[in-house]
Amino acid sequence: MTLIMSNFTYRQKEITIHLLGNIAILNLFAVYLALYHGPHKLVPLFLFVSWYLPHIYSMLKIHTTDDTRIDERDYQIEAAGTRDGFGLMSFGVFLLLWLRDINASMILKELFLIWLLSRIVIDGKQLRLYAGHASWLPDGFLEWSRRQTLNRISKPSPRLRATATRFVERKGRQ
Amino acid sequence: MTQQDLAVLIFVTRQTVNAIEGDKYSPSLEVAFRIAQVFGVPLEQVFHYHTSRGAR
C-alpha cells in the first residue's frame, strides 16, 4: 500500500499540508462563528495559527530527502494559484463593503474568513495544476472551448469578411 | 541520461522535466535552449510546434 503523498514532490507536500491546515482552521472558525456571534477576540489567534503553518512544513524541509528546489514551473503555478485566490479575495472584500457598513470590530471576522478562503483557493488551484490539469474547469470542456474559438477565428462570418473586403478596397483606392 | 540528470543540467526539477516530456508544460525559451544545448542539437530538433494543437 503506497503512502499518501509518497509520490508528491516536496512543493506538493508543502502545499497539501498548508491546504489541510487551513481547511482545519476554517472548520474550527466556523464552529467559533456559530457559537460566538459577537466578540472577535479569537480571530488574531486563528490568524496566528494559520500564519504558523509554514513553520510546520519548514520542519518537513529539514527532514525530507526530496528535491526542495523551486524552478520556473513552480513559480508559474504559484502565480496562477495566487491570481485566482486574490481574485476571490478582491471579490469578497468588495461584497463585504457593499453589503455591510464599515465597522472595524464587526468586519474583522468576515475579512479573516475571506482571507482563509482565498488561501484555500490558492493552494487548491496549485495542487490541481500540479496534477496536470490546466484549470478548475474539466479538461474536456477546455478542449471543446479551444476548438470553438479556433473555428471562430479560422472561419470568419460573412459580415466580417465583407467588412474586411471593403476595407481592403478602400485602402487600395487611396 | 535520466530525467534527474537532465534536470540538474538545465537547472529545473525532475518533475518539470517529466511534465515537459509528458506535454503537460511548455518550458521557457531559456530552458528550451538549455535542453538543446545539452543534447547538442538545434532547438527545432527538440521542440516542434503543432499548428493543429488547438484543434486537438
gemmi code that builds the backbone of each chain (N, CA, C; Angstrom):
import gemmi

chains = {
    "A": [
        ("MET", (0.842, -1.193, 0.000), (0.000, 0.000, 0.000), (0.879, 1.245, 0.000)),
        ("THR", (0.689, 2.062, -0.982), (1.535, 3.261, -1.071), (1.033, 4.313, -0.101)),
        ("LEU", (1.947, 5.021, 0.499), (1.581, 6.076, 1.433), (0.990, 7.249, 0.666)),
        ("ILE", (0.067, 7.949, 1.308), (-0.485, 9.145, 0.690), (0.632, 10.166, 0.571)),
        ("MET", (0.686, 10.853, -0.529), (1.682, 11.888, -0.813), (3.088, 11.323, -1.014)),
        ("SER", (3.244, 9.979, -1.097), (4.596, 9.446, -1.238), (5.179, 9.795, -2.598)),
        ("ASN", (4.300, 9.964, -3.636), (4.820, 10.305, -4.958), (4.679, 11.799, -5.239)),
        ("PHE", (4.408, 12.569, -4.205), (4.320, 14.017, -4.359), (5.721, 14.614, -4.323)),
        ("THR", (5.863, 15.740, -5.013), (7.112, 16.474, -4.877), (7.103, 17.198, -3.537)),
        ("TYR", (8.235, 17.744, -3.164), (8.299, 18.495, -1.903), (7.300, 19.657, -1.933)),
        ("ARG", (7.252, 20.339, -3.050), (6.367, 21.503, -3.182), (4.898, 21.091, -3.012)),
        ("GLN", (4.545, 19.935, -3.612), (3.166, 19.450, -3.483), (2.859, 19.077, -2.036)),
        ("LYS", (3.820, 18.482, -1.354), (3.607, 18.120, 0.063), (3.396, 19.382, 0.881)),
        ("GLU", (4.227, 20.375, 0.609), (4.160, 21.650, 1.323), (2.772, 22.270, 1.159)),
        ("ILE", (2.307, 22.330, -0.083), (1.017, 22.954, -0.372), (-0.122, 22.137, 0.227)),
        ("THR", (-0.010, 20.815, 0.181), (-1.060, 19.943, 0.727), (-1.196, 20.150, 2.238)),
        ("ILE", (-0.065, 20.215, 2.936), (-0.109, 20.427, 4.389), (-0.722, 21.788, 4.685)),
        ("HIS", (-0.344, 22.802, 3.891), (-0.883, 24.138, 4.083), (-2.389, 24.145, 3.845)),
        ("LEU", (-2.826, 23.460, 2.798), (-4.244, 23.404, 2.461), (-5.039, 22.693, 3.544)),
        ("LEU", (-4.554, 21.539, 3.977), (-5.262, 20.776, 5.014), (-5.315, 21.563, 6.322)),
        ("GLY", (-4.222, 22.235, 6.640), (-4.198, 23.049, 7.856), (-5.222, 24.166, 7.800)),
        ("ASN", (-5.314, 24.839, 6.650), (-6.270, 25.937, 6.515), (-7.705, 25.432, 6.530)),
        ("ILE", (-7.946, 24.255, 5.957), (-9.301, 23.683, 5.999), (-9.675, 23.352, 7.446)),
        ("ALA", (-8.715, 22.828, 8.198), (-8.984, 22.528, 9.616), (-9.289, 23.822, 10.373)),
        ("ILE", (-8.522, 24.872, 10.104), (-8.760, 26.157, 10.764), (-10.114, 26.706, 10.357)),
        ("LEU", (-10.481, 26.534, 9.090), (-11.784, 27.012, 8.618), (-12.911, 26.323, 9.367)),
        ("ASN", (-12.770, 25.015, 9.561), (-13.792, 24.261, 10.298), (-13.901, 24.762, 11.746)),
        ("LEU", (-12.750, 24.970, 12.367), (-12.754, 25.470, 13.747), (-13.363, 26.864, 13.807)),
        ("PHE", (-13.032, 27.674, 12.812), (-13.538, 29.047, 12.780), (-15.044, 29.049, 12.559)),
        ("ALA", (-15.539, 28.119, 11.755), (-16.984, 28.021, 11.528), (-17.705, 27.683, 12.831)),
        ("VAL", (-17.116, 26.778, 13.599), (-17.698, 26.426, 14.906), (-17.662, 27.654, 15.821)),
        ("TYR", (-16.538, 28.365, 15.799), (-16.388, 29.569, 16.625), (-17.432, 30.628, 16.253)),
        ("LEU", (-17.631, 30.821, 14.936), (-18.620, 31.809, 14.478), (-20.026, 31.405, 14.903)),
        ("ALA", (-20.296, 30.095, 14.833), (-21.632, 29.618, 15.182), (-21.905, 29.801, 16.680)),
        ("LEU", (-20.854, 29.632, 17.485), (-21.050, 29.694, 18.932), (-21.000, 31.138, 19.453)),
        ("TYR", (-20.064, 31.933, 18.869), (-19.857, 33.286, 19.396), (-20.163, 34.300, 18.303)),
        ("HIS", (-21.318, 34.904, 18.376), (-21.716, 35.849, 17.322), (-21.109, 37.222, 17.511)),
        ("GLY", (-20.739, 37.535, 18.693), (-20.323, 38.901, 18.998), (-18.826, 39.125, 18.956)),
        ("PRO", (-18.140, 38.842, 20.039), (-16.738, 39.256, 20.159), (-15.854, 38.575, 19.119)),
        ("HIS", (-14.818, 39.273, 18.730), (-13.926, 38.762, 17.708), (-12.534, 38.533, 18.275)),
        ("LYS", (-12.455, 38.334, 19.595), (-11.144, 38.318, 20.241), (-10.274, 37.161, 19.789)),
        ("LEU", (-10.906, 36.075, 19.341), (-10.097, 34.912, 18.979), (-9.600, 34.956, 17.539)),
        ("VAL", (-10.040, 35.934, 16.762), (-9.603, 35.999, 15.354), (-8.086, 36.126, 15.234)),
        ("PRO", (-7.442, 36.994, 16.030), (-5.966, 37.047, 15.928), (-5.327, 35.705, 16.221)),
        ("LEU", (-5.945, 34.923, 17.110), (-5.393, 33.600, 17.418), (-5.471, 32.697, 16.196)),
        ("PHE", (-6.625, 32.717, 15.530), (-6.764, 31.913, 14.311), (-5.753, 32.369, 13.268)),
        ("LEU", (-5.589, 33.673, 13.164), (-4.654, 34.237, 12.191), (-3.238, 33.779, 12.499)),
        ("PHE", (-2.890, 33.794, 13.778), (-1.550, 33.379, 14.185), (-1.318, 31.910, 13.835)),
        ("VAL", (-2.302, 31.080, 14.132), (-2.149, 29.641, 13.843), (-1.984, 29.416, 12.351)),
        ("SER", (-2.788, 30.135, 11.571), (-2.699, 29.960, 10.123), (-1.344, 30.424, 9.597)),
        ("TRP", (-0.834, 31.518, 10.154), (0.459, 32.020, 9.722), (1.587, 31.111, 10.194)),
        ("TYR", (1.350, 30.335, 11.269), (2.383, 29.483, 11.830), (2.556, 28.195, 11.037)),
        ("LEU", (1.566, 27.933, 10.168), (1.635, 26.692, 9.401), (2.939, 26.543, 8.607)),
        ("PRO", (3.422, 27.635, 7.983), (4.679, 27.458, 7.228), (5.813, 26.903, 8.084)),
        ("HIS", (5.790, 27.178, 9.369), (6.848, 26.654, 10.239), (6.742, 25.136, 10.371)),
        ("ILE", (5.518, 24.650, 10.262), (5.319, 23.203, 10.380), (5.951, 22.494, 9.197)),
        ("TYR", (5.644, 23.010, 8.008), (6.232, 22.299, 6.869), (7.662, 22.741, 6.565)),
        ("SER", (8.133, 23.778, 7.230), (9.564, 24.070, 7.120), (10.353, 23.013, 7.887)),
        ("MET", (9.725, 22.443, 8.927), (10.367, 21.324, 9.627), (10.409, 20.103, 8.732)),
        ("LEU", (9.391, 19.986, 7.878), (9.386, 18.893, 6.906), (10.596, 19.027, 5.990)),
        ("LYS", (10.935, 20.258, 5.642), (12.042, 20.501, 4.722), (13.362, 20.010, 5.313)),
        ("ILE", (13.477, 20.177, 6.637), (14.730, 19.764, 7.285), (14.911, 18.267, 7.193)),
        ("HIS", (13.816, 17.521, 7.308), (13.917, 16.068, 7.398), (13.647, 15.357, 6.077)),
        ("THR", (13.319, 16.097, 5.042), (12.961, 15.431, 3.803), (14.192, 15.128, 2.965)),
        ("THR", (14.078, 14.107, 2.123), (15.154, 13.808, 1.181), (14.760, 14.247, -0.222)),
        ("ASP", (13.611, 14.921, -0.324), (13.137, 15.354, -1.633), (13.989, 16.500, -2.168)),
        ("ASP", (13.859, 16.692, -3.427), (14.470, 17.852, -4.077), (13.646, 19.076, -3.692)),
        ("THR", (14.246, 19.998, -2.971), (13.483, 21.146, -2.475), (13.667, 22.390, -3.340)),
        ("ARG", (14.320, 22.233, -4.484), (14.488, 23.393, -5.359), (13.139, 23.822, -5.929)),
        ("ILE", (13.032, 25.116, -6.200), (11.838, 25.657, -6.841), (12.270, 26.228, -8.176)),
        ("ASP", (11.613, 25.771, -9.255), (12.033, 26.248, -10.572), (10.913, 27.055, -11.227)),
        ("GLU", (11.086, 27.364, -12.519), (10.162, 28.262, -13.214), (8.744, 27.710, -13.241)),
        ("ARG", (8.605, 26.396, -13.348), (7.262, 25.809, -13.393), (6.551, 26.023, -12.061)),
        ("ASP", (7.296, 25.900, -10.952), (6.716, 26.140, -9.629), (6.262, 27.590, -9.504)),
        ("TYR", (7.078, 28.514, -9.983), (6.701, 29.939, -9.907), (5.475, 30.225, -10.762)),
        ("GLN", (5.420, 29.565, -11.928), (4.285, 29.776, -12.819), (3.007, 29.256, -12.181)),
        ("ILE", (3.070, 28.090, -11.574), (1.897, 27.510, -10.910), (1.509, 28.347, -9.698)),
        ("GLU", (2.503, 28.830, -8.977), (2.224, 29.676, -7.817), (1.518, 30.955, -8.256)),
        ("ALA", (1.979, 31.533, -9.360), (1.353, 32.759, -9.871), (-0.092, 32.503, -10.284)),
        ("ALA", (-0.338, 31.361, -10.933), (-1.710, 31.038, -11.350), (-2.613, 30.853, -10.138)),
        ("GLY", (-2.107, 30.182, -9.113), (-2.899, 29.985, -7.902), (-3.169, 31.299, -7.189)),
        ("THR", (-2.135, 32.126, -7.089), (-2.265, 33.413, -6.407), (-3.261, 34.310, -7.130)),
        ("ARG", (-3.247, 34.245, -8.448), (-4.178, 35.053, -9.236), (-5.626, 34.710, -8.881)),
        ("ASP", (-5.924, 33.423, -8.841), (-7.288, 33.007, -8.502), (-7.656, 33.389, -7.071)),
        ("GLY", (-6.732, 33.149, -6.147), (-7.014, 33.432, -4.741), (-7.218, 34.917, -4.487)),
        ("PHE", (-6.383, 35.739, -5.112), (-6.517, 37.184, -4.914), (-7.767, 37.711, -5.605)),
        ("GLY", (-8.150, 37.060, -6.687), (-9.401, 37.442, -7.337), (-10.583, 37.199, -6.415)),
        ("LEU", (-10.570, 36.050, -5.766), (-11.632, 35.737, -4.806), (-11.608, 36.712, -3.641)),
        ("MET", (-10.404, 37.038, -3.169), (-10.260, 37.966, -2.049), (-10.819, 39.343, -2.423)),
        ("SER", (-10.491, 39.812, -3.621), (-10.978, 41.123, -4.075), (-12.497, 41.126, -4.148)),
        ("PHE", (-13.047, 40.058, -4.711), (-14.498, 39.958, -4.817), (-15.142, 39.930, -3.439)),
        ("GLY", (-14.532, 39.174, -2.518), (-15.069, 39.072, -1.162), (-15.043, 40.405, -0.434)),
        ("VAL", (-13.950, 41.123, -0.569), (-13.848, 42.429, 0.093), (-14.866, 43.404, -0.503)),
        ("PHE", (-15.001, 43.370, -1.833), (-15.976, 44.247, -2.490), (-17.384, 43.938, -1.991)),
        ("LEU", (-17.691, 42.658, -1.922), (-19.017, 42.224, -1.455), (-19.260, 42.663, -0.015)),
        ("LEU", (-18.228, 42.536, 0.782), (-18.327, 42.906, 2.189), (-18.580, 44.396, 2.341)),
        ("LEU", (-17.839, 45.197, 1.606), (-18.005, 46.648, 1.695), (-19.364, 47.079, 1.155)),
        ("TRP", (-19.855, 46.320, 0.189), (-21.135, 46.671, -0.423), (-22.306, 46.331, 0.496)),
        ("LEU", (-22.175, 45.191, 1.186), (-23.306, 44.698, 1.979), (-23.297, 45.211, 3.420)),
        ("ARG", (-22.093, 45.544, 3.922), (-22.006, 45.911, 5.323), (-21.471, 47.330, 5.484)),
        ("ASP", (-21.895, 47.973, 6.570), (-21.296, 49.260, 6.916), (-19.903, 49.013, 7.460)),
        ("ILE", (-18.993, 49.953, 7.164), (-17.606, 49.763, 7.592), (-17.502, 49.967, 9.097)),
        ("ASN", (-17.207, 48.908, 9.799), (-17.060, 48.956, 11.252), (-16.006, 47.922, 11.591)),
        ("ALA", (-14.849, 48.404, 11.976), (-13.684, 47.518, 12.097), (-13.945, 46.322, 12.998)),
        ("SER", (-14.666, 46.537, 14.085), (-14.851, 45.439, 15.031), (-15.766, 44.356, 14.474)),
        ("MET", (-16.629, 44.734, 13.541), (-17.590, 43.747, 13.037), (-17.074, 43.025, 11.811)),
        ("ILE", (-16.258, 43.668, 11.002), (-15.874, 43.025, 9.750), (-14.588, 42.225, 9.866)),
        ("LEU", (-13.980, 42.247, 11.041), (-12.707, 41.519, 11.183), (-12.892, 40.034, 10.946)),
        ("LYS", (-13.977, 39.493, 11.476), (-14.241, 38.066, 11.281), (-14.467, 37.757, 9.808)),
        ("GLU", (-15.239, 38.616, 9.144), (-15.519, 38.376, 7.730), (-14.236, 38.493, 6.896)),
        ("LEU", (-13.405, 39.456, 7.217), (-12.146, 39.627, 6.483), (-11.252, 38.407, 6.646)),
        ("PHE", (-11.193, 37.900, 7.858), (-10.374, 36.715, 8.096), (-10.923, 35.530, 7.308)),
        ("LEU", (-12.248, 35.409, 7.280), (-12.873, 34.315, 6.532), (-12.542, 34.409, 5.040)),
        ("ILE", (-12.617, 35.626, 4.508), (-12.295, 35.836, 3.089), (-10.841, 35.471, 2.831)),
        ("TRP", (-9.960, 35.900, 3.720), (-8.525, 35.623, 3.558), (-8.272, 34.122, 3.599)),
        ("LEU", (-8.931, 33.441, 4.536), (-8.738, 31.997, 4.674), (-9.229, 31.262, 3.429)),
        ("LEU", (-10.392, 31.665, 2.933), (-10.933, 31.024, 1.733), (-10.024, 31.265, 0.536)),
        ("SER", (-9.465, 32.467, 0.449), (-8.575, 32.746, -0.676), (-7.306, 31.898, -0.586)),
        ("ARG", (-6.798, 31.664, 0.643), (-5.625, 30.802, 0.801), (-5.942, 29.375, 0.361)),
        ("ILE", (-7.148, 28.932, 0.696), (-7.551, 27.577, 0.300), (-7.658, 27.482, -1.219)),
        ("VAL", (-8.193, 28.515, -1.858), (-8.300, 28.518, -3.326), (-6.907, 28.528, -3.955)),
        ("ILE", (-5.994, 29.325, -3.392), (-4.628, 29.385, -3.922), (-3.990, 28.003, -3.893)),
        ("ASP", (-4.084, 27.339, -2.732), (-3.449, 26.026, -2.593), (-4.153, 24.988, -3.460)),
        ("GLY", (-5.489, 25.042, -3.490), (-6.239, 24.080, -4.294), (-5.914, 24.191, -5.769)),
        ("LYS", (-5.823, 25.423, -6.264), (-5.507, 25.640, -7.686), (-4.115, 25.108, -8.003)),
        ("GLN", (-3.163, 25.365, -7.107), (-1.800, 24.894, -7.347), (-1.748, 23.372, -7.403)),
        ("LEU", (-2.434, 22.716, -6.482), (-2.430, 21.245, -6.477), (-3.081, 20.704, -7.741)),
        ("ARG", (-4.126, 21.379, -8.210), (-4.797, 20.927, -9.440), (-3.853, 21.078, -10.644)),
        ("LEU", (-3.124, 22.172, -10.679), (-2.176, 22.365, -11.776), (-1.036, 21.362, -11.699)),
        ("TYR", (-0.567, 21.069, -10.498), (0.488, 20.069, -10.351), (0.001, 18.690, -10.793)),
        ("ALA", (-1.304, 18.454, -10.623), (-1.854, 17.153, -11.034), (-1.956, 17.016, -12.548)),
        ("GLY", (-1.688, 18.106, -13.279), (-1.657, 18.016, -14.736), (-2.838, 18.664, -15.429)),
        ("HIS", (-3.758, 19.242, -14.666), (-4.900, 19.904, -15.283), (-4.533, 21.344, -15.619)),
        ("ALA", (-5.304, 21.936, -16.527), (-4.983, 23.286, -16.979), (-5.711, 24.343, -16.151)),
        ("SER", (-6.839, 23.993, -15.555), (-7.574, 24.984, -14.763), (-8.597, 24.245, -13.899)),
        ("TRP", (-9.506, 25.032, -13.290), (-10.561, 24.432, -12.486), (-11.553, 23.663, -13.361)),
        ("LEU", (-11.691, 24.141, -14.615), (-12.704, 23.541, -15.491), (-12.279, 22.138, -15.899)),
        ("PRO", (-13.245, 21.271, -16.210), (-12.885, 19.930, -16.695), (-12.071, 20.034, -17.974)),
        ("ASP", (-11.111, 19.121, -18.152), (-10.223, 19.183, -19.310), (-10.974, 19.042, -20.621)),
        ("GLY", (-11.998, 18.197, -20.618), (-12.782, 18.013, -21.840), (-13.471, 19.299, -22.266)),
        ("PHE", (-13.968, 20.047, -21.293), (-14.648, 21.298, -21.606), (-13.660, 22.318, -22.165)),
        ("LEU", (-12.447, 22.327, -21.602), (-11.420, 23.270, -22.087), (-11.074, 22.988, -23.546)),
        ("GLU", (-10.903, 21.698, -23.874), (-10.562, 21.326, -25.255), (-11.680, 21.745, -26.200)),
        ("TRP", (-12.920, 21.511, -25.776), (-14.073, 21.887, -26.608), (-14.101, 23.390, -26.810)),
        ("SER", (-13.834, 24.151, -25.736), (-13.844, 25.611, -25.817), (-12.759, 26.113, -26.762)),
        ("ARG", (-11.571, 25.491, -26.681), (-10.478, 25.900, -27.576), (-10.824, 25.625, -29.028)),
        ("ARG", (-11.473, 24.475, -29.275), (-11.849, 24.139, -30.659), (-12.858, 25.146, -31.193)),
        ("GLN", (-13.814, 25.540, -30.337), (-14.817, 26.515, -30.764), (-14.156, 27.846, -31.116)),
        ("THR", (-13.212, 28.263, -30.269), (-12.505, 29.520, -30.525), (-11.730, 29.445, -31.830)),
        ("LEU", (-11.053, 28.315, -32.034), (-10.259, 28.148, -33.253), (-11.167, 28.170, -34.487)),
        ("ASN", (-12.328, 27.536, -34.394), (-13.265, 27.537, -35.529), (-13.758, 28.947, -35.829)),
        ("ARG", (-14.003, 29.719, -34.766), (-14.486, 31.094, -34.988), (-13.411, 31.936, -35.656)),
        ("ILE", (-12.162, 31.718, -35.261), (-11.076, 32.518, -35.829), (-10.803, 32.117, -37.283)),
        ("SER", (-10.810, 30.804, -37.546), (-10.427, 30.342, -38.882), (-11.557, 30.489, -39.890)),
        ("LYS", (-12.804, 30.622, -39.410), (-13.925, 30.774, -40.335), (-14.685, 32.041, -39.964)),
        ("PRO", (-14.214, 33.195, -40.478), (-14.895, 34.433, -40.095), (-16.292, 34.488, -40.700)),
        ("SER", (-17.147, 35.234, -40.059), (-18.531, 35.334, -40.530), (-18.558, 36.069, -41.863)),
        ("PRO", (-19.581, 35.869, -42.706), (-19.689, 36.578, -43.995), (-19.684, 38.088, -43.802)),
        ("ARG", (-20.301, 38.549, -42.712), (-20.357, 40.000, -42.480), (-18.948, 40.550, -42.241)),
        ("LEU", (-18.168, 39.808, -41.454), (-16.798, 40.239, -41.176), (-15.953, 40.203, -42.437)),
        ("ARG", (-16.202, 39.169, -43.251), (-15.451, 39.034, -44.492), (-15.761, 40.205, -45.421)),
        ("ALA", (-17.050, 40.574, -45.484), (-17.463, 41.698, -46.350), (-16.843, 43.005, -45.854)),
        ("THR", (-16.833, 43.202, -44.541), (-16.242, 44.417, -43.983), (-14.761, 44.488, -44.296)),
        ("ALA", (-14.090, 43.358, -44.151), (-12.648, 43.314, -44.437), (-12.394, 43.602, -45.917)),
        ("THR", (-13.233, 43.061, -46.782), (-13.076, 43.283, -48.230), (-13.241, 44.759, -48.558)),
        ("ARG", (-14.271, 45.386, -48.001), (-14.489, 46.820, -48.250), (-13.313, 47.642, -47.753)),
        ("PHE", (-12.784, 47.258, -46.597), (-11.650, 47.983, -46.021), (-10.445, 47.897, -46.946)),
        ("VAL", (-10.189, 46.694, -47.468), (-9.037, 46.493, -48.350), (-9.212, 47.293, -49.628)),
        ("GLU", (-10.450, 47.313, -50.189), (-10.706, 48.061, -51.431), (-10.506, 49.560, -51.206)),
        ("ARG", (-10.987, 50.030, -50.061), (-10.860, 51.454, -49.746), (-9.387, 51.830, -49.614)),
        ("LYS", (-8.627, 50.977, -49.016), (-7.190, 51.220, -48.859), (-6.505, 51.230, -50.209)),
        ("GLY", (-6.977, 50.360, -51.116), (-6.358, 50.264, -52.430), (-6.600, 51.517, -53.258)),
        ("ARG", (-7.791, 52.159, -53.030), (-8.127, 53.360, -53.814), (-7.351, 54.563, -53.343)),
        ("GLN", (-6.901, 54.556, -52.077), (-6.213, 55.739, -51.526), (-4.829, 55.931, -52.146)),
    ],
    "B": [
        ("MET", (20.884, 8.931, -20.156), (20.696, 10.084, -19.244), (19.308, 9.984, -18.611)),
        ("THR", (19.247, 10.145, -17.324), (17.953, 10.080, -16.636), (17.310, 11.471, -16.593)),
        ("GLN", (16.049, 11.490, -16.189), (15.361, 12.781, -16.050), (16.062, 13.642, -14.997)),
        ("GLN", (16.525, 13.000, -13.941), (17.203, 13.742, -12.878), (18.491, 14.373, -13.400)),
        ("ASP", (19.243, 13.598, -14.230), (20.494, 14.134, -14.791), (20.207, 15.358, -15.658)),
        ("LEU", (19.195, 15.216, -16.510), (18.834, 16.339, -17.385), (18.363, 17.535, -16.558)),
        ("ALA", (17.596, 17.263, -15.507), (17.072, 18.342, -14.665), (18.221, 19.133, -14.029)),
        ("VAL", (19.231, 18.428, -13.597), (20.372, 19.101, -12.975), (21.096, 19.973, -14.001)),
        ("LEU", (21.210, 19.454, -15.226), (21.949, 20.187, -16.255), (21.225, 21.446, -16.733)),
        ("ILE", (19.889, 21.416, -16.704), (19.139, 22.574, -17.203), (18.529, 23.391, -16.061)),
        ("PHE", (18.894, 23.066, -14.819), (18.520, 23.851, -13.638), (17.015, 23.891, -13.392)),
        ("VAL", (16.373, 22.759, -13.548), (14.969, 22.636, -13.149), (14.838, 21.361, -12.318)),
        ("THR", (13.621, 21.100, -11.845), (13.397, 19.893, -11.053), (13.066, 18.719, -11.984)),
        ("ARG", (13.219, 17.516, -11.444), (12.919, 16.322, -12.241), (11.459, 16.302, -12.669)),
        ("GLN", (10.598, 16.801, -11.781), (9.157, 16.823, -12.098), (8.872, 17.730, -13.288)),
        ("THR", (9.618, 18.800, -13.408), (9.422, 19.702, -14.556), (9.841, 19.000, -15.846)),
        ("VAL", (10.949, 18.267, -15.796), (11.379, 17.508, -16.978), (10.312, 16.490, -17.351)),
        ("ASN", (9.764, 15.845, -16.343), (8.693, 14.871, -16.580), (7.482, 15.534, -17.212)),
        ("ALA", (7.149, 16.732, -16.724), (5.989, 17.458, -17.274), (6.251, 17.894, -18.714)),
        ("ILE", (7.498, 18.271, -19.019), (7.845, 18.666, -20.391), (7.708, 17.461, -21.320)),
        ("GLU", (8.228, 16.324, -20.876), (8.156, 15.116, -21.704), (6.725, 14.647, -21.906)),
        ("GLY", (5.895, 14.880, -20.890), (4.502, 14.452, -20.970), (3.587, 15.485, -21.595)),
        ("ASP", (4.179, 16.520, -22.188), (3.409, 17.566, -22.866), (2.439, 18.266, -21.913)),
        ("LYS", (2.816, 18.325, -20.649), (1.953, 18.991, -19.668), (2.465, 20.385, -19.342)),
        ("TYR", (3.641, 20.714, -19.846), (4.229, 22.007, -19.533), (5.101, 22.439, -20.686)),
        ("SER", (4.974, 23.727, -21.074), (5.840, 24.287, -22.111), (6.925, 25.102, -21.428)),
        ("PRO", (8.185, 24.711, -21.578), (9.248, 25.427, -20.869), (9.465, 26.810, -21.448)),
        ("SER", (10.167, 27.627, -20.690), (10.535, 28.945, -21.195), (11.596, 28.776, -22.278)),
        ("LEU", (11.833, 29.855, -23.026), (12.842, 29.807, -24.094), (14.214, 29.457, -23.536)),
        ("GLU", (14.497, 30.011, -22.365), (15.821, 29.783, -21.780), (16.022, 28.289, -21.499)),
        ("VAL", (15.027, 27.679, -20.904), (15.130, 26.249, -20.588), (15.162, 25.429, -21.869)),
        ("ALA", (14.372, 25.844, -22.859), (14.353, 25.120, -24.139), (15.727, 25.162, -24.794)),
        ("PHE", (16.357, 26.336, -24.772), (17.695, 26.450, -25.369), (18.713, 25.628, -24.588)),
        ("ARG", (18.549, 25.593, -23.279), (19.484, 24.793, -22.462), (19.360, 23.317, -22.811)),
        ("ILE", (18.108, 22.875, -23.007), (17.895, 21.465, -23.365), (18.583, 21.154, -24.692)),
        ("ALA", (18.373, 22.043, -25.664), (19.002, 21.831, -26.974), (20.522, 21.832, -26.850)),
        ("GLN", (21.030, 22.694, -25.982), (22.477, 22.784, -25.807), (23.023, 21.510, -25.174)),
        ("VAL", (22.285, 20.966, -24.218), (22.719, 19.734, -23.541), (22.832, 18.592, -24.545)),
        ("PHE", (21.851, 18.505, -25.440), (21.866, 17.411, -26.423), (22.702, 17.747, -27.652)),
        ("GLY", (23.136, 18.995, -27.756), (23.993, 19.383, -28.866), (23.293, 19.380, -30.201)),
        ("VAL", (22.003, 19.732, -30.210), (21.230, 19.763, -31.446), (20.517, 21.107, -31.548)),
        ("PRO", (20.040, 21.480, -32.758), (19.278, 22.723, -32.869), (17.958, 22.627, -32.106)),
        ("LEU", (17.423, 23.781, -31.781), (16.189, 23.835, -30.992), (15.031, 23.153, -31.721)),
        ("GLU", (14.987, 23.332, -33.058), (13.870, 22.783, -33.831), (13.853, 21.257, -33.799)),
        ("GLN", (15.007, 20.681, -33.486), (15.054, 19.229, -33.440), (14.479, 18.693, -32.131)),
        ("VAL", (14.446, 19.532, -31.142), (13.955, 19.095, -29.824), (12.481, 19.456, -29.634)),
        ("PHE", (12.108, 20.655, -30.098), (10.730, 21.125, -29.899), (10.078, 21.385, -31.251)),
        ("HIS", (8.839, 20.904, -31.362), (8.056, 21.134, -32.570), (6.762, 21.823, -32.182)),
        ("TYR", (6.338, 22.732, -33.043), (5.073, 23.409, -32.784), (4.028, 22.859, -33.748)),
        ("HIS", (2.935, 22.323, -33.164), (1.881, 21.757, -33.996), (0.835, 22.836, -34.238)),
        ("THR", (0.614, 23.194, -35.491), (-0.366, 24.240, -35.787), (-1.779, 23.783, -35.477)),
        ("SER", (-2.004, 22.471, -35.454), (-3.347, 21.979, -35.150), (-3.506, 21.669, -33.683)),
        ("ARG", (-2.606, 22.202, -32.824), (-2.624, 21.903, -31.380), (-3.939, 22.279, -30.736)),
        ("GLY", (-4.473, 23.461, -31.135), (-5.698, 23.927, -30.505), (-6.898, 23.116, -30.928)),
        ("ALA", (-6.766, 22.408, -32.054), (-7.922, 21.660, -32.555), (-7.997, 20.288, -31.943)),
        ("ARG", (-6.971, 19.885, -31.151), (-6.957, 18.526, -30.589), (-8.017, 18.345, -29.512)),
    ],
}
model = gemmi.Model(1)
for chain_id, residues in chains.items():
    chain = gemmi.Chain(chain_id)
    for i, (resn, *xyz) in enumerate(residues, 1):
        res = gemmi.Residue()
        res.name, res.seqid = resn, gemmi.SeqId(i, " ")
        for name, pos in zip(("N", "CA", "C"), xyz):
            atom = gemmi.Atom()
            atom.name, atom.element = name, gemmi.Element(name[0])
            atom.pos, atom.b_iso = gemmi.Position(*pos), 0.0
            res.add_atom(atom)
        chain.add_residue(res)
    model.add_chain(chain)
structure = gemmi.Structure()
structure.add_model(model)
structure.setup_entities()
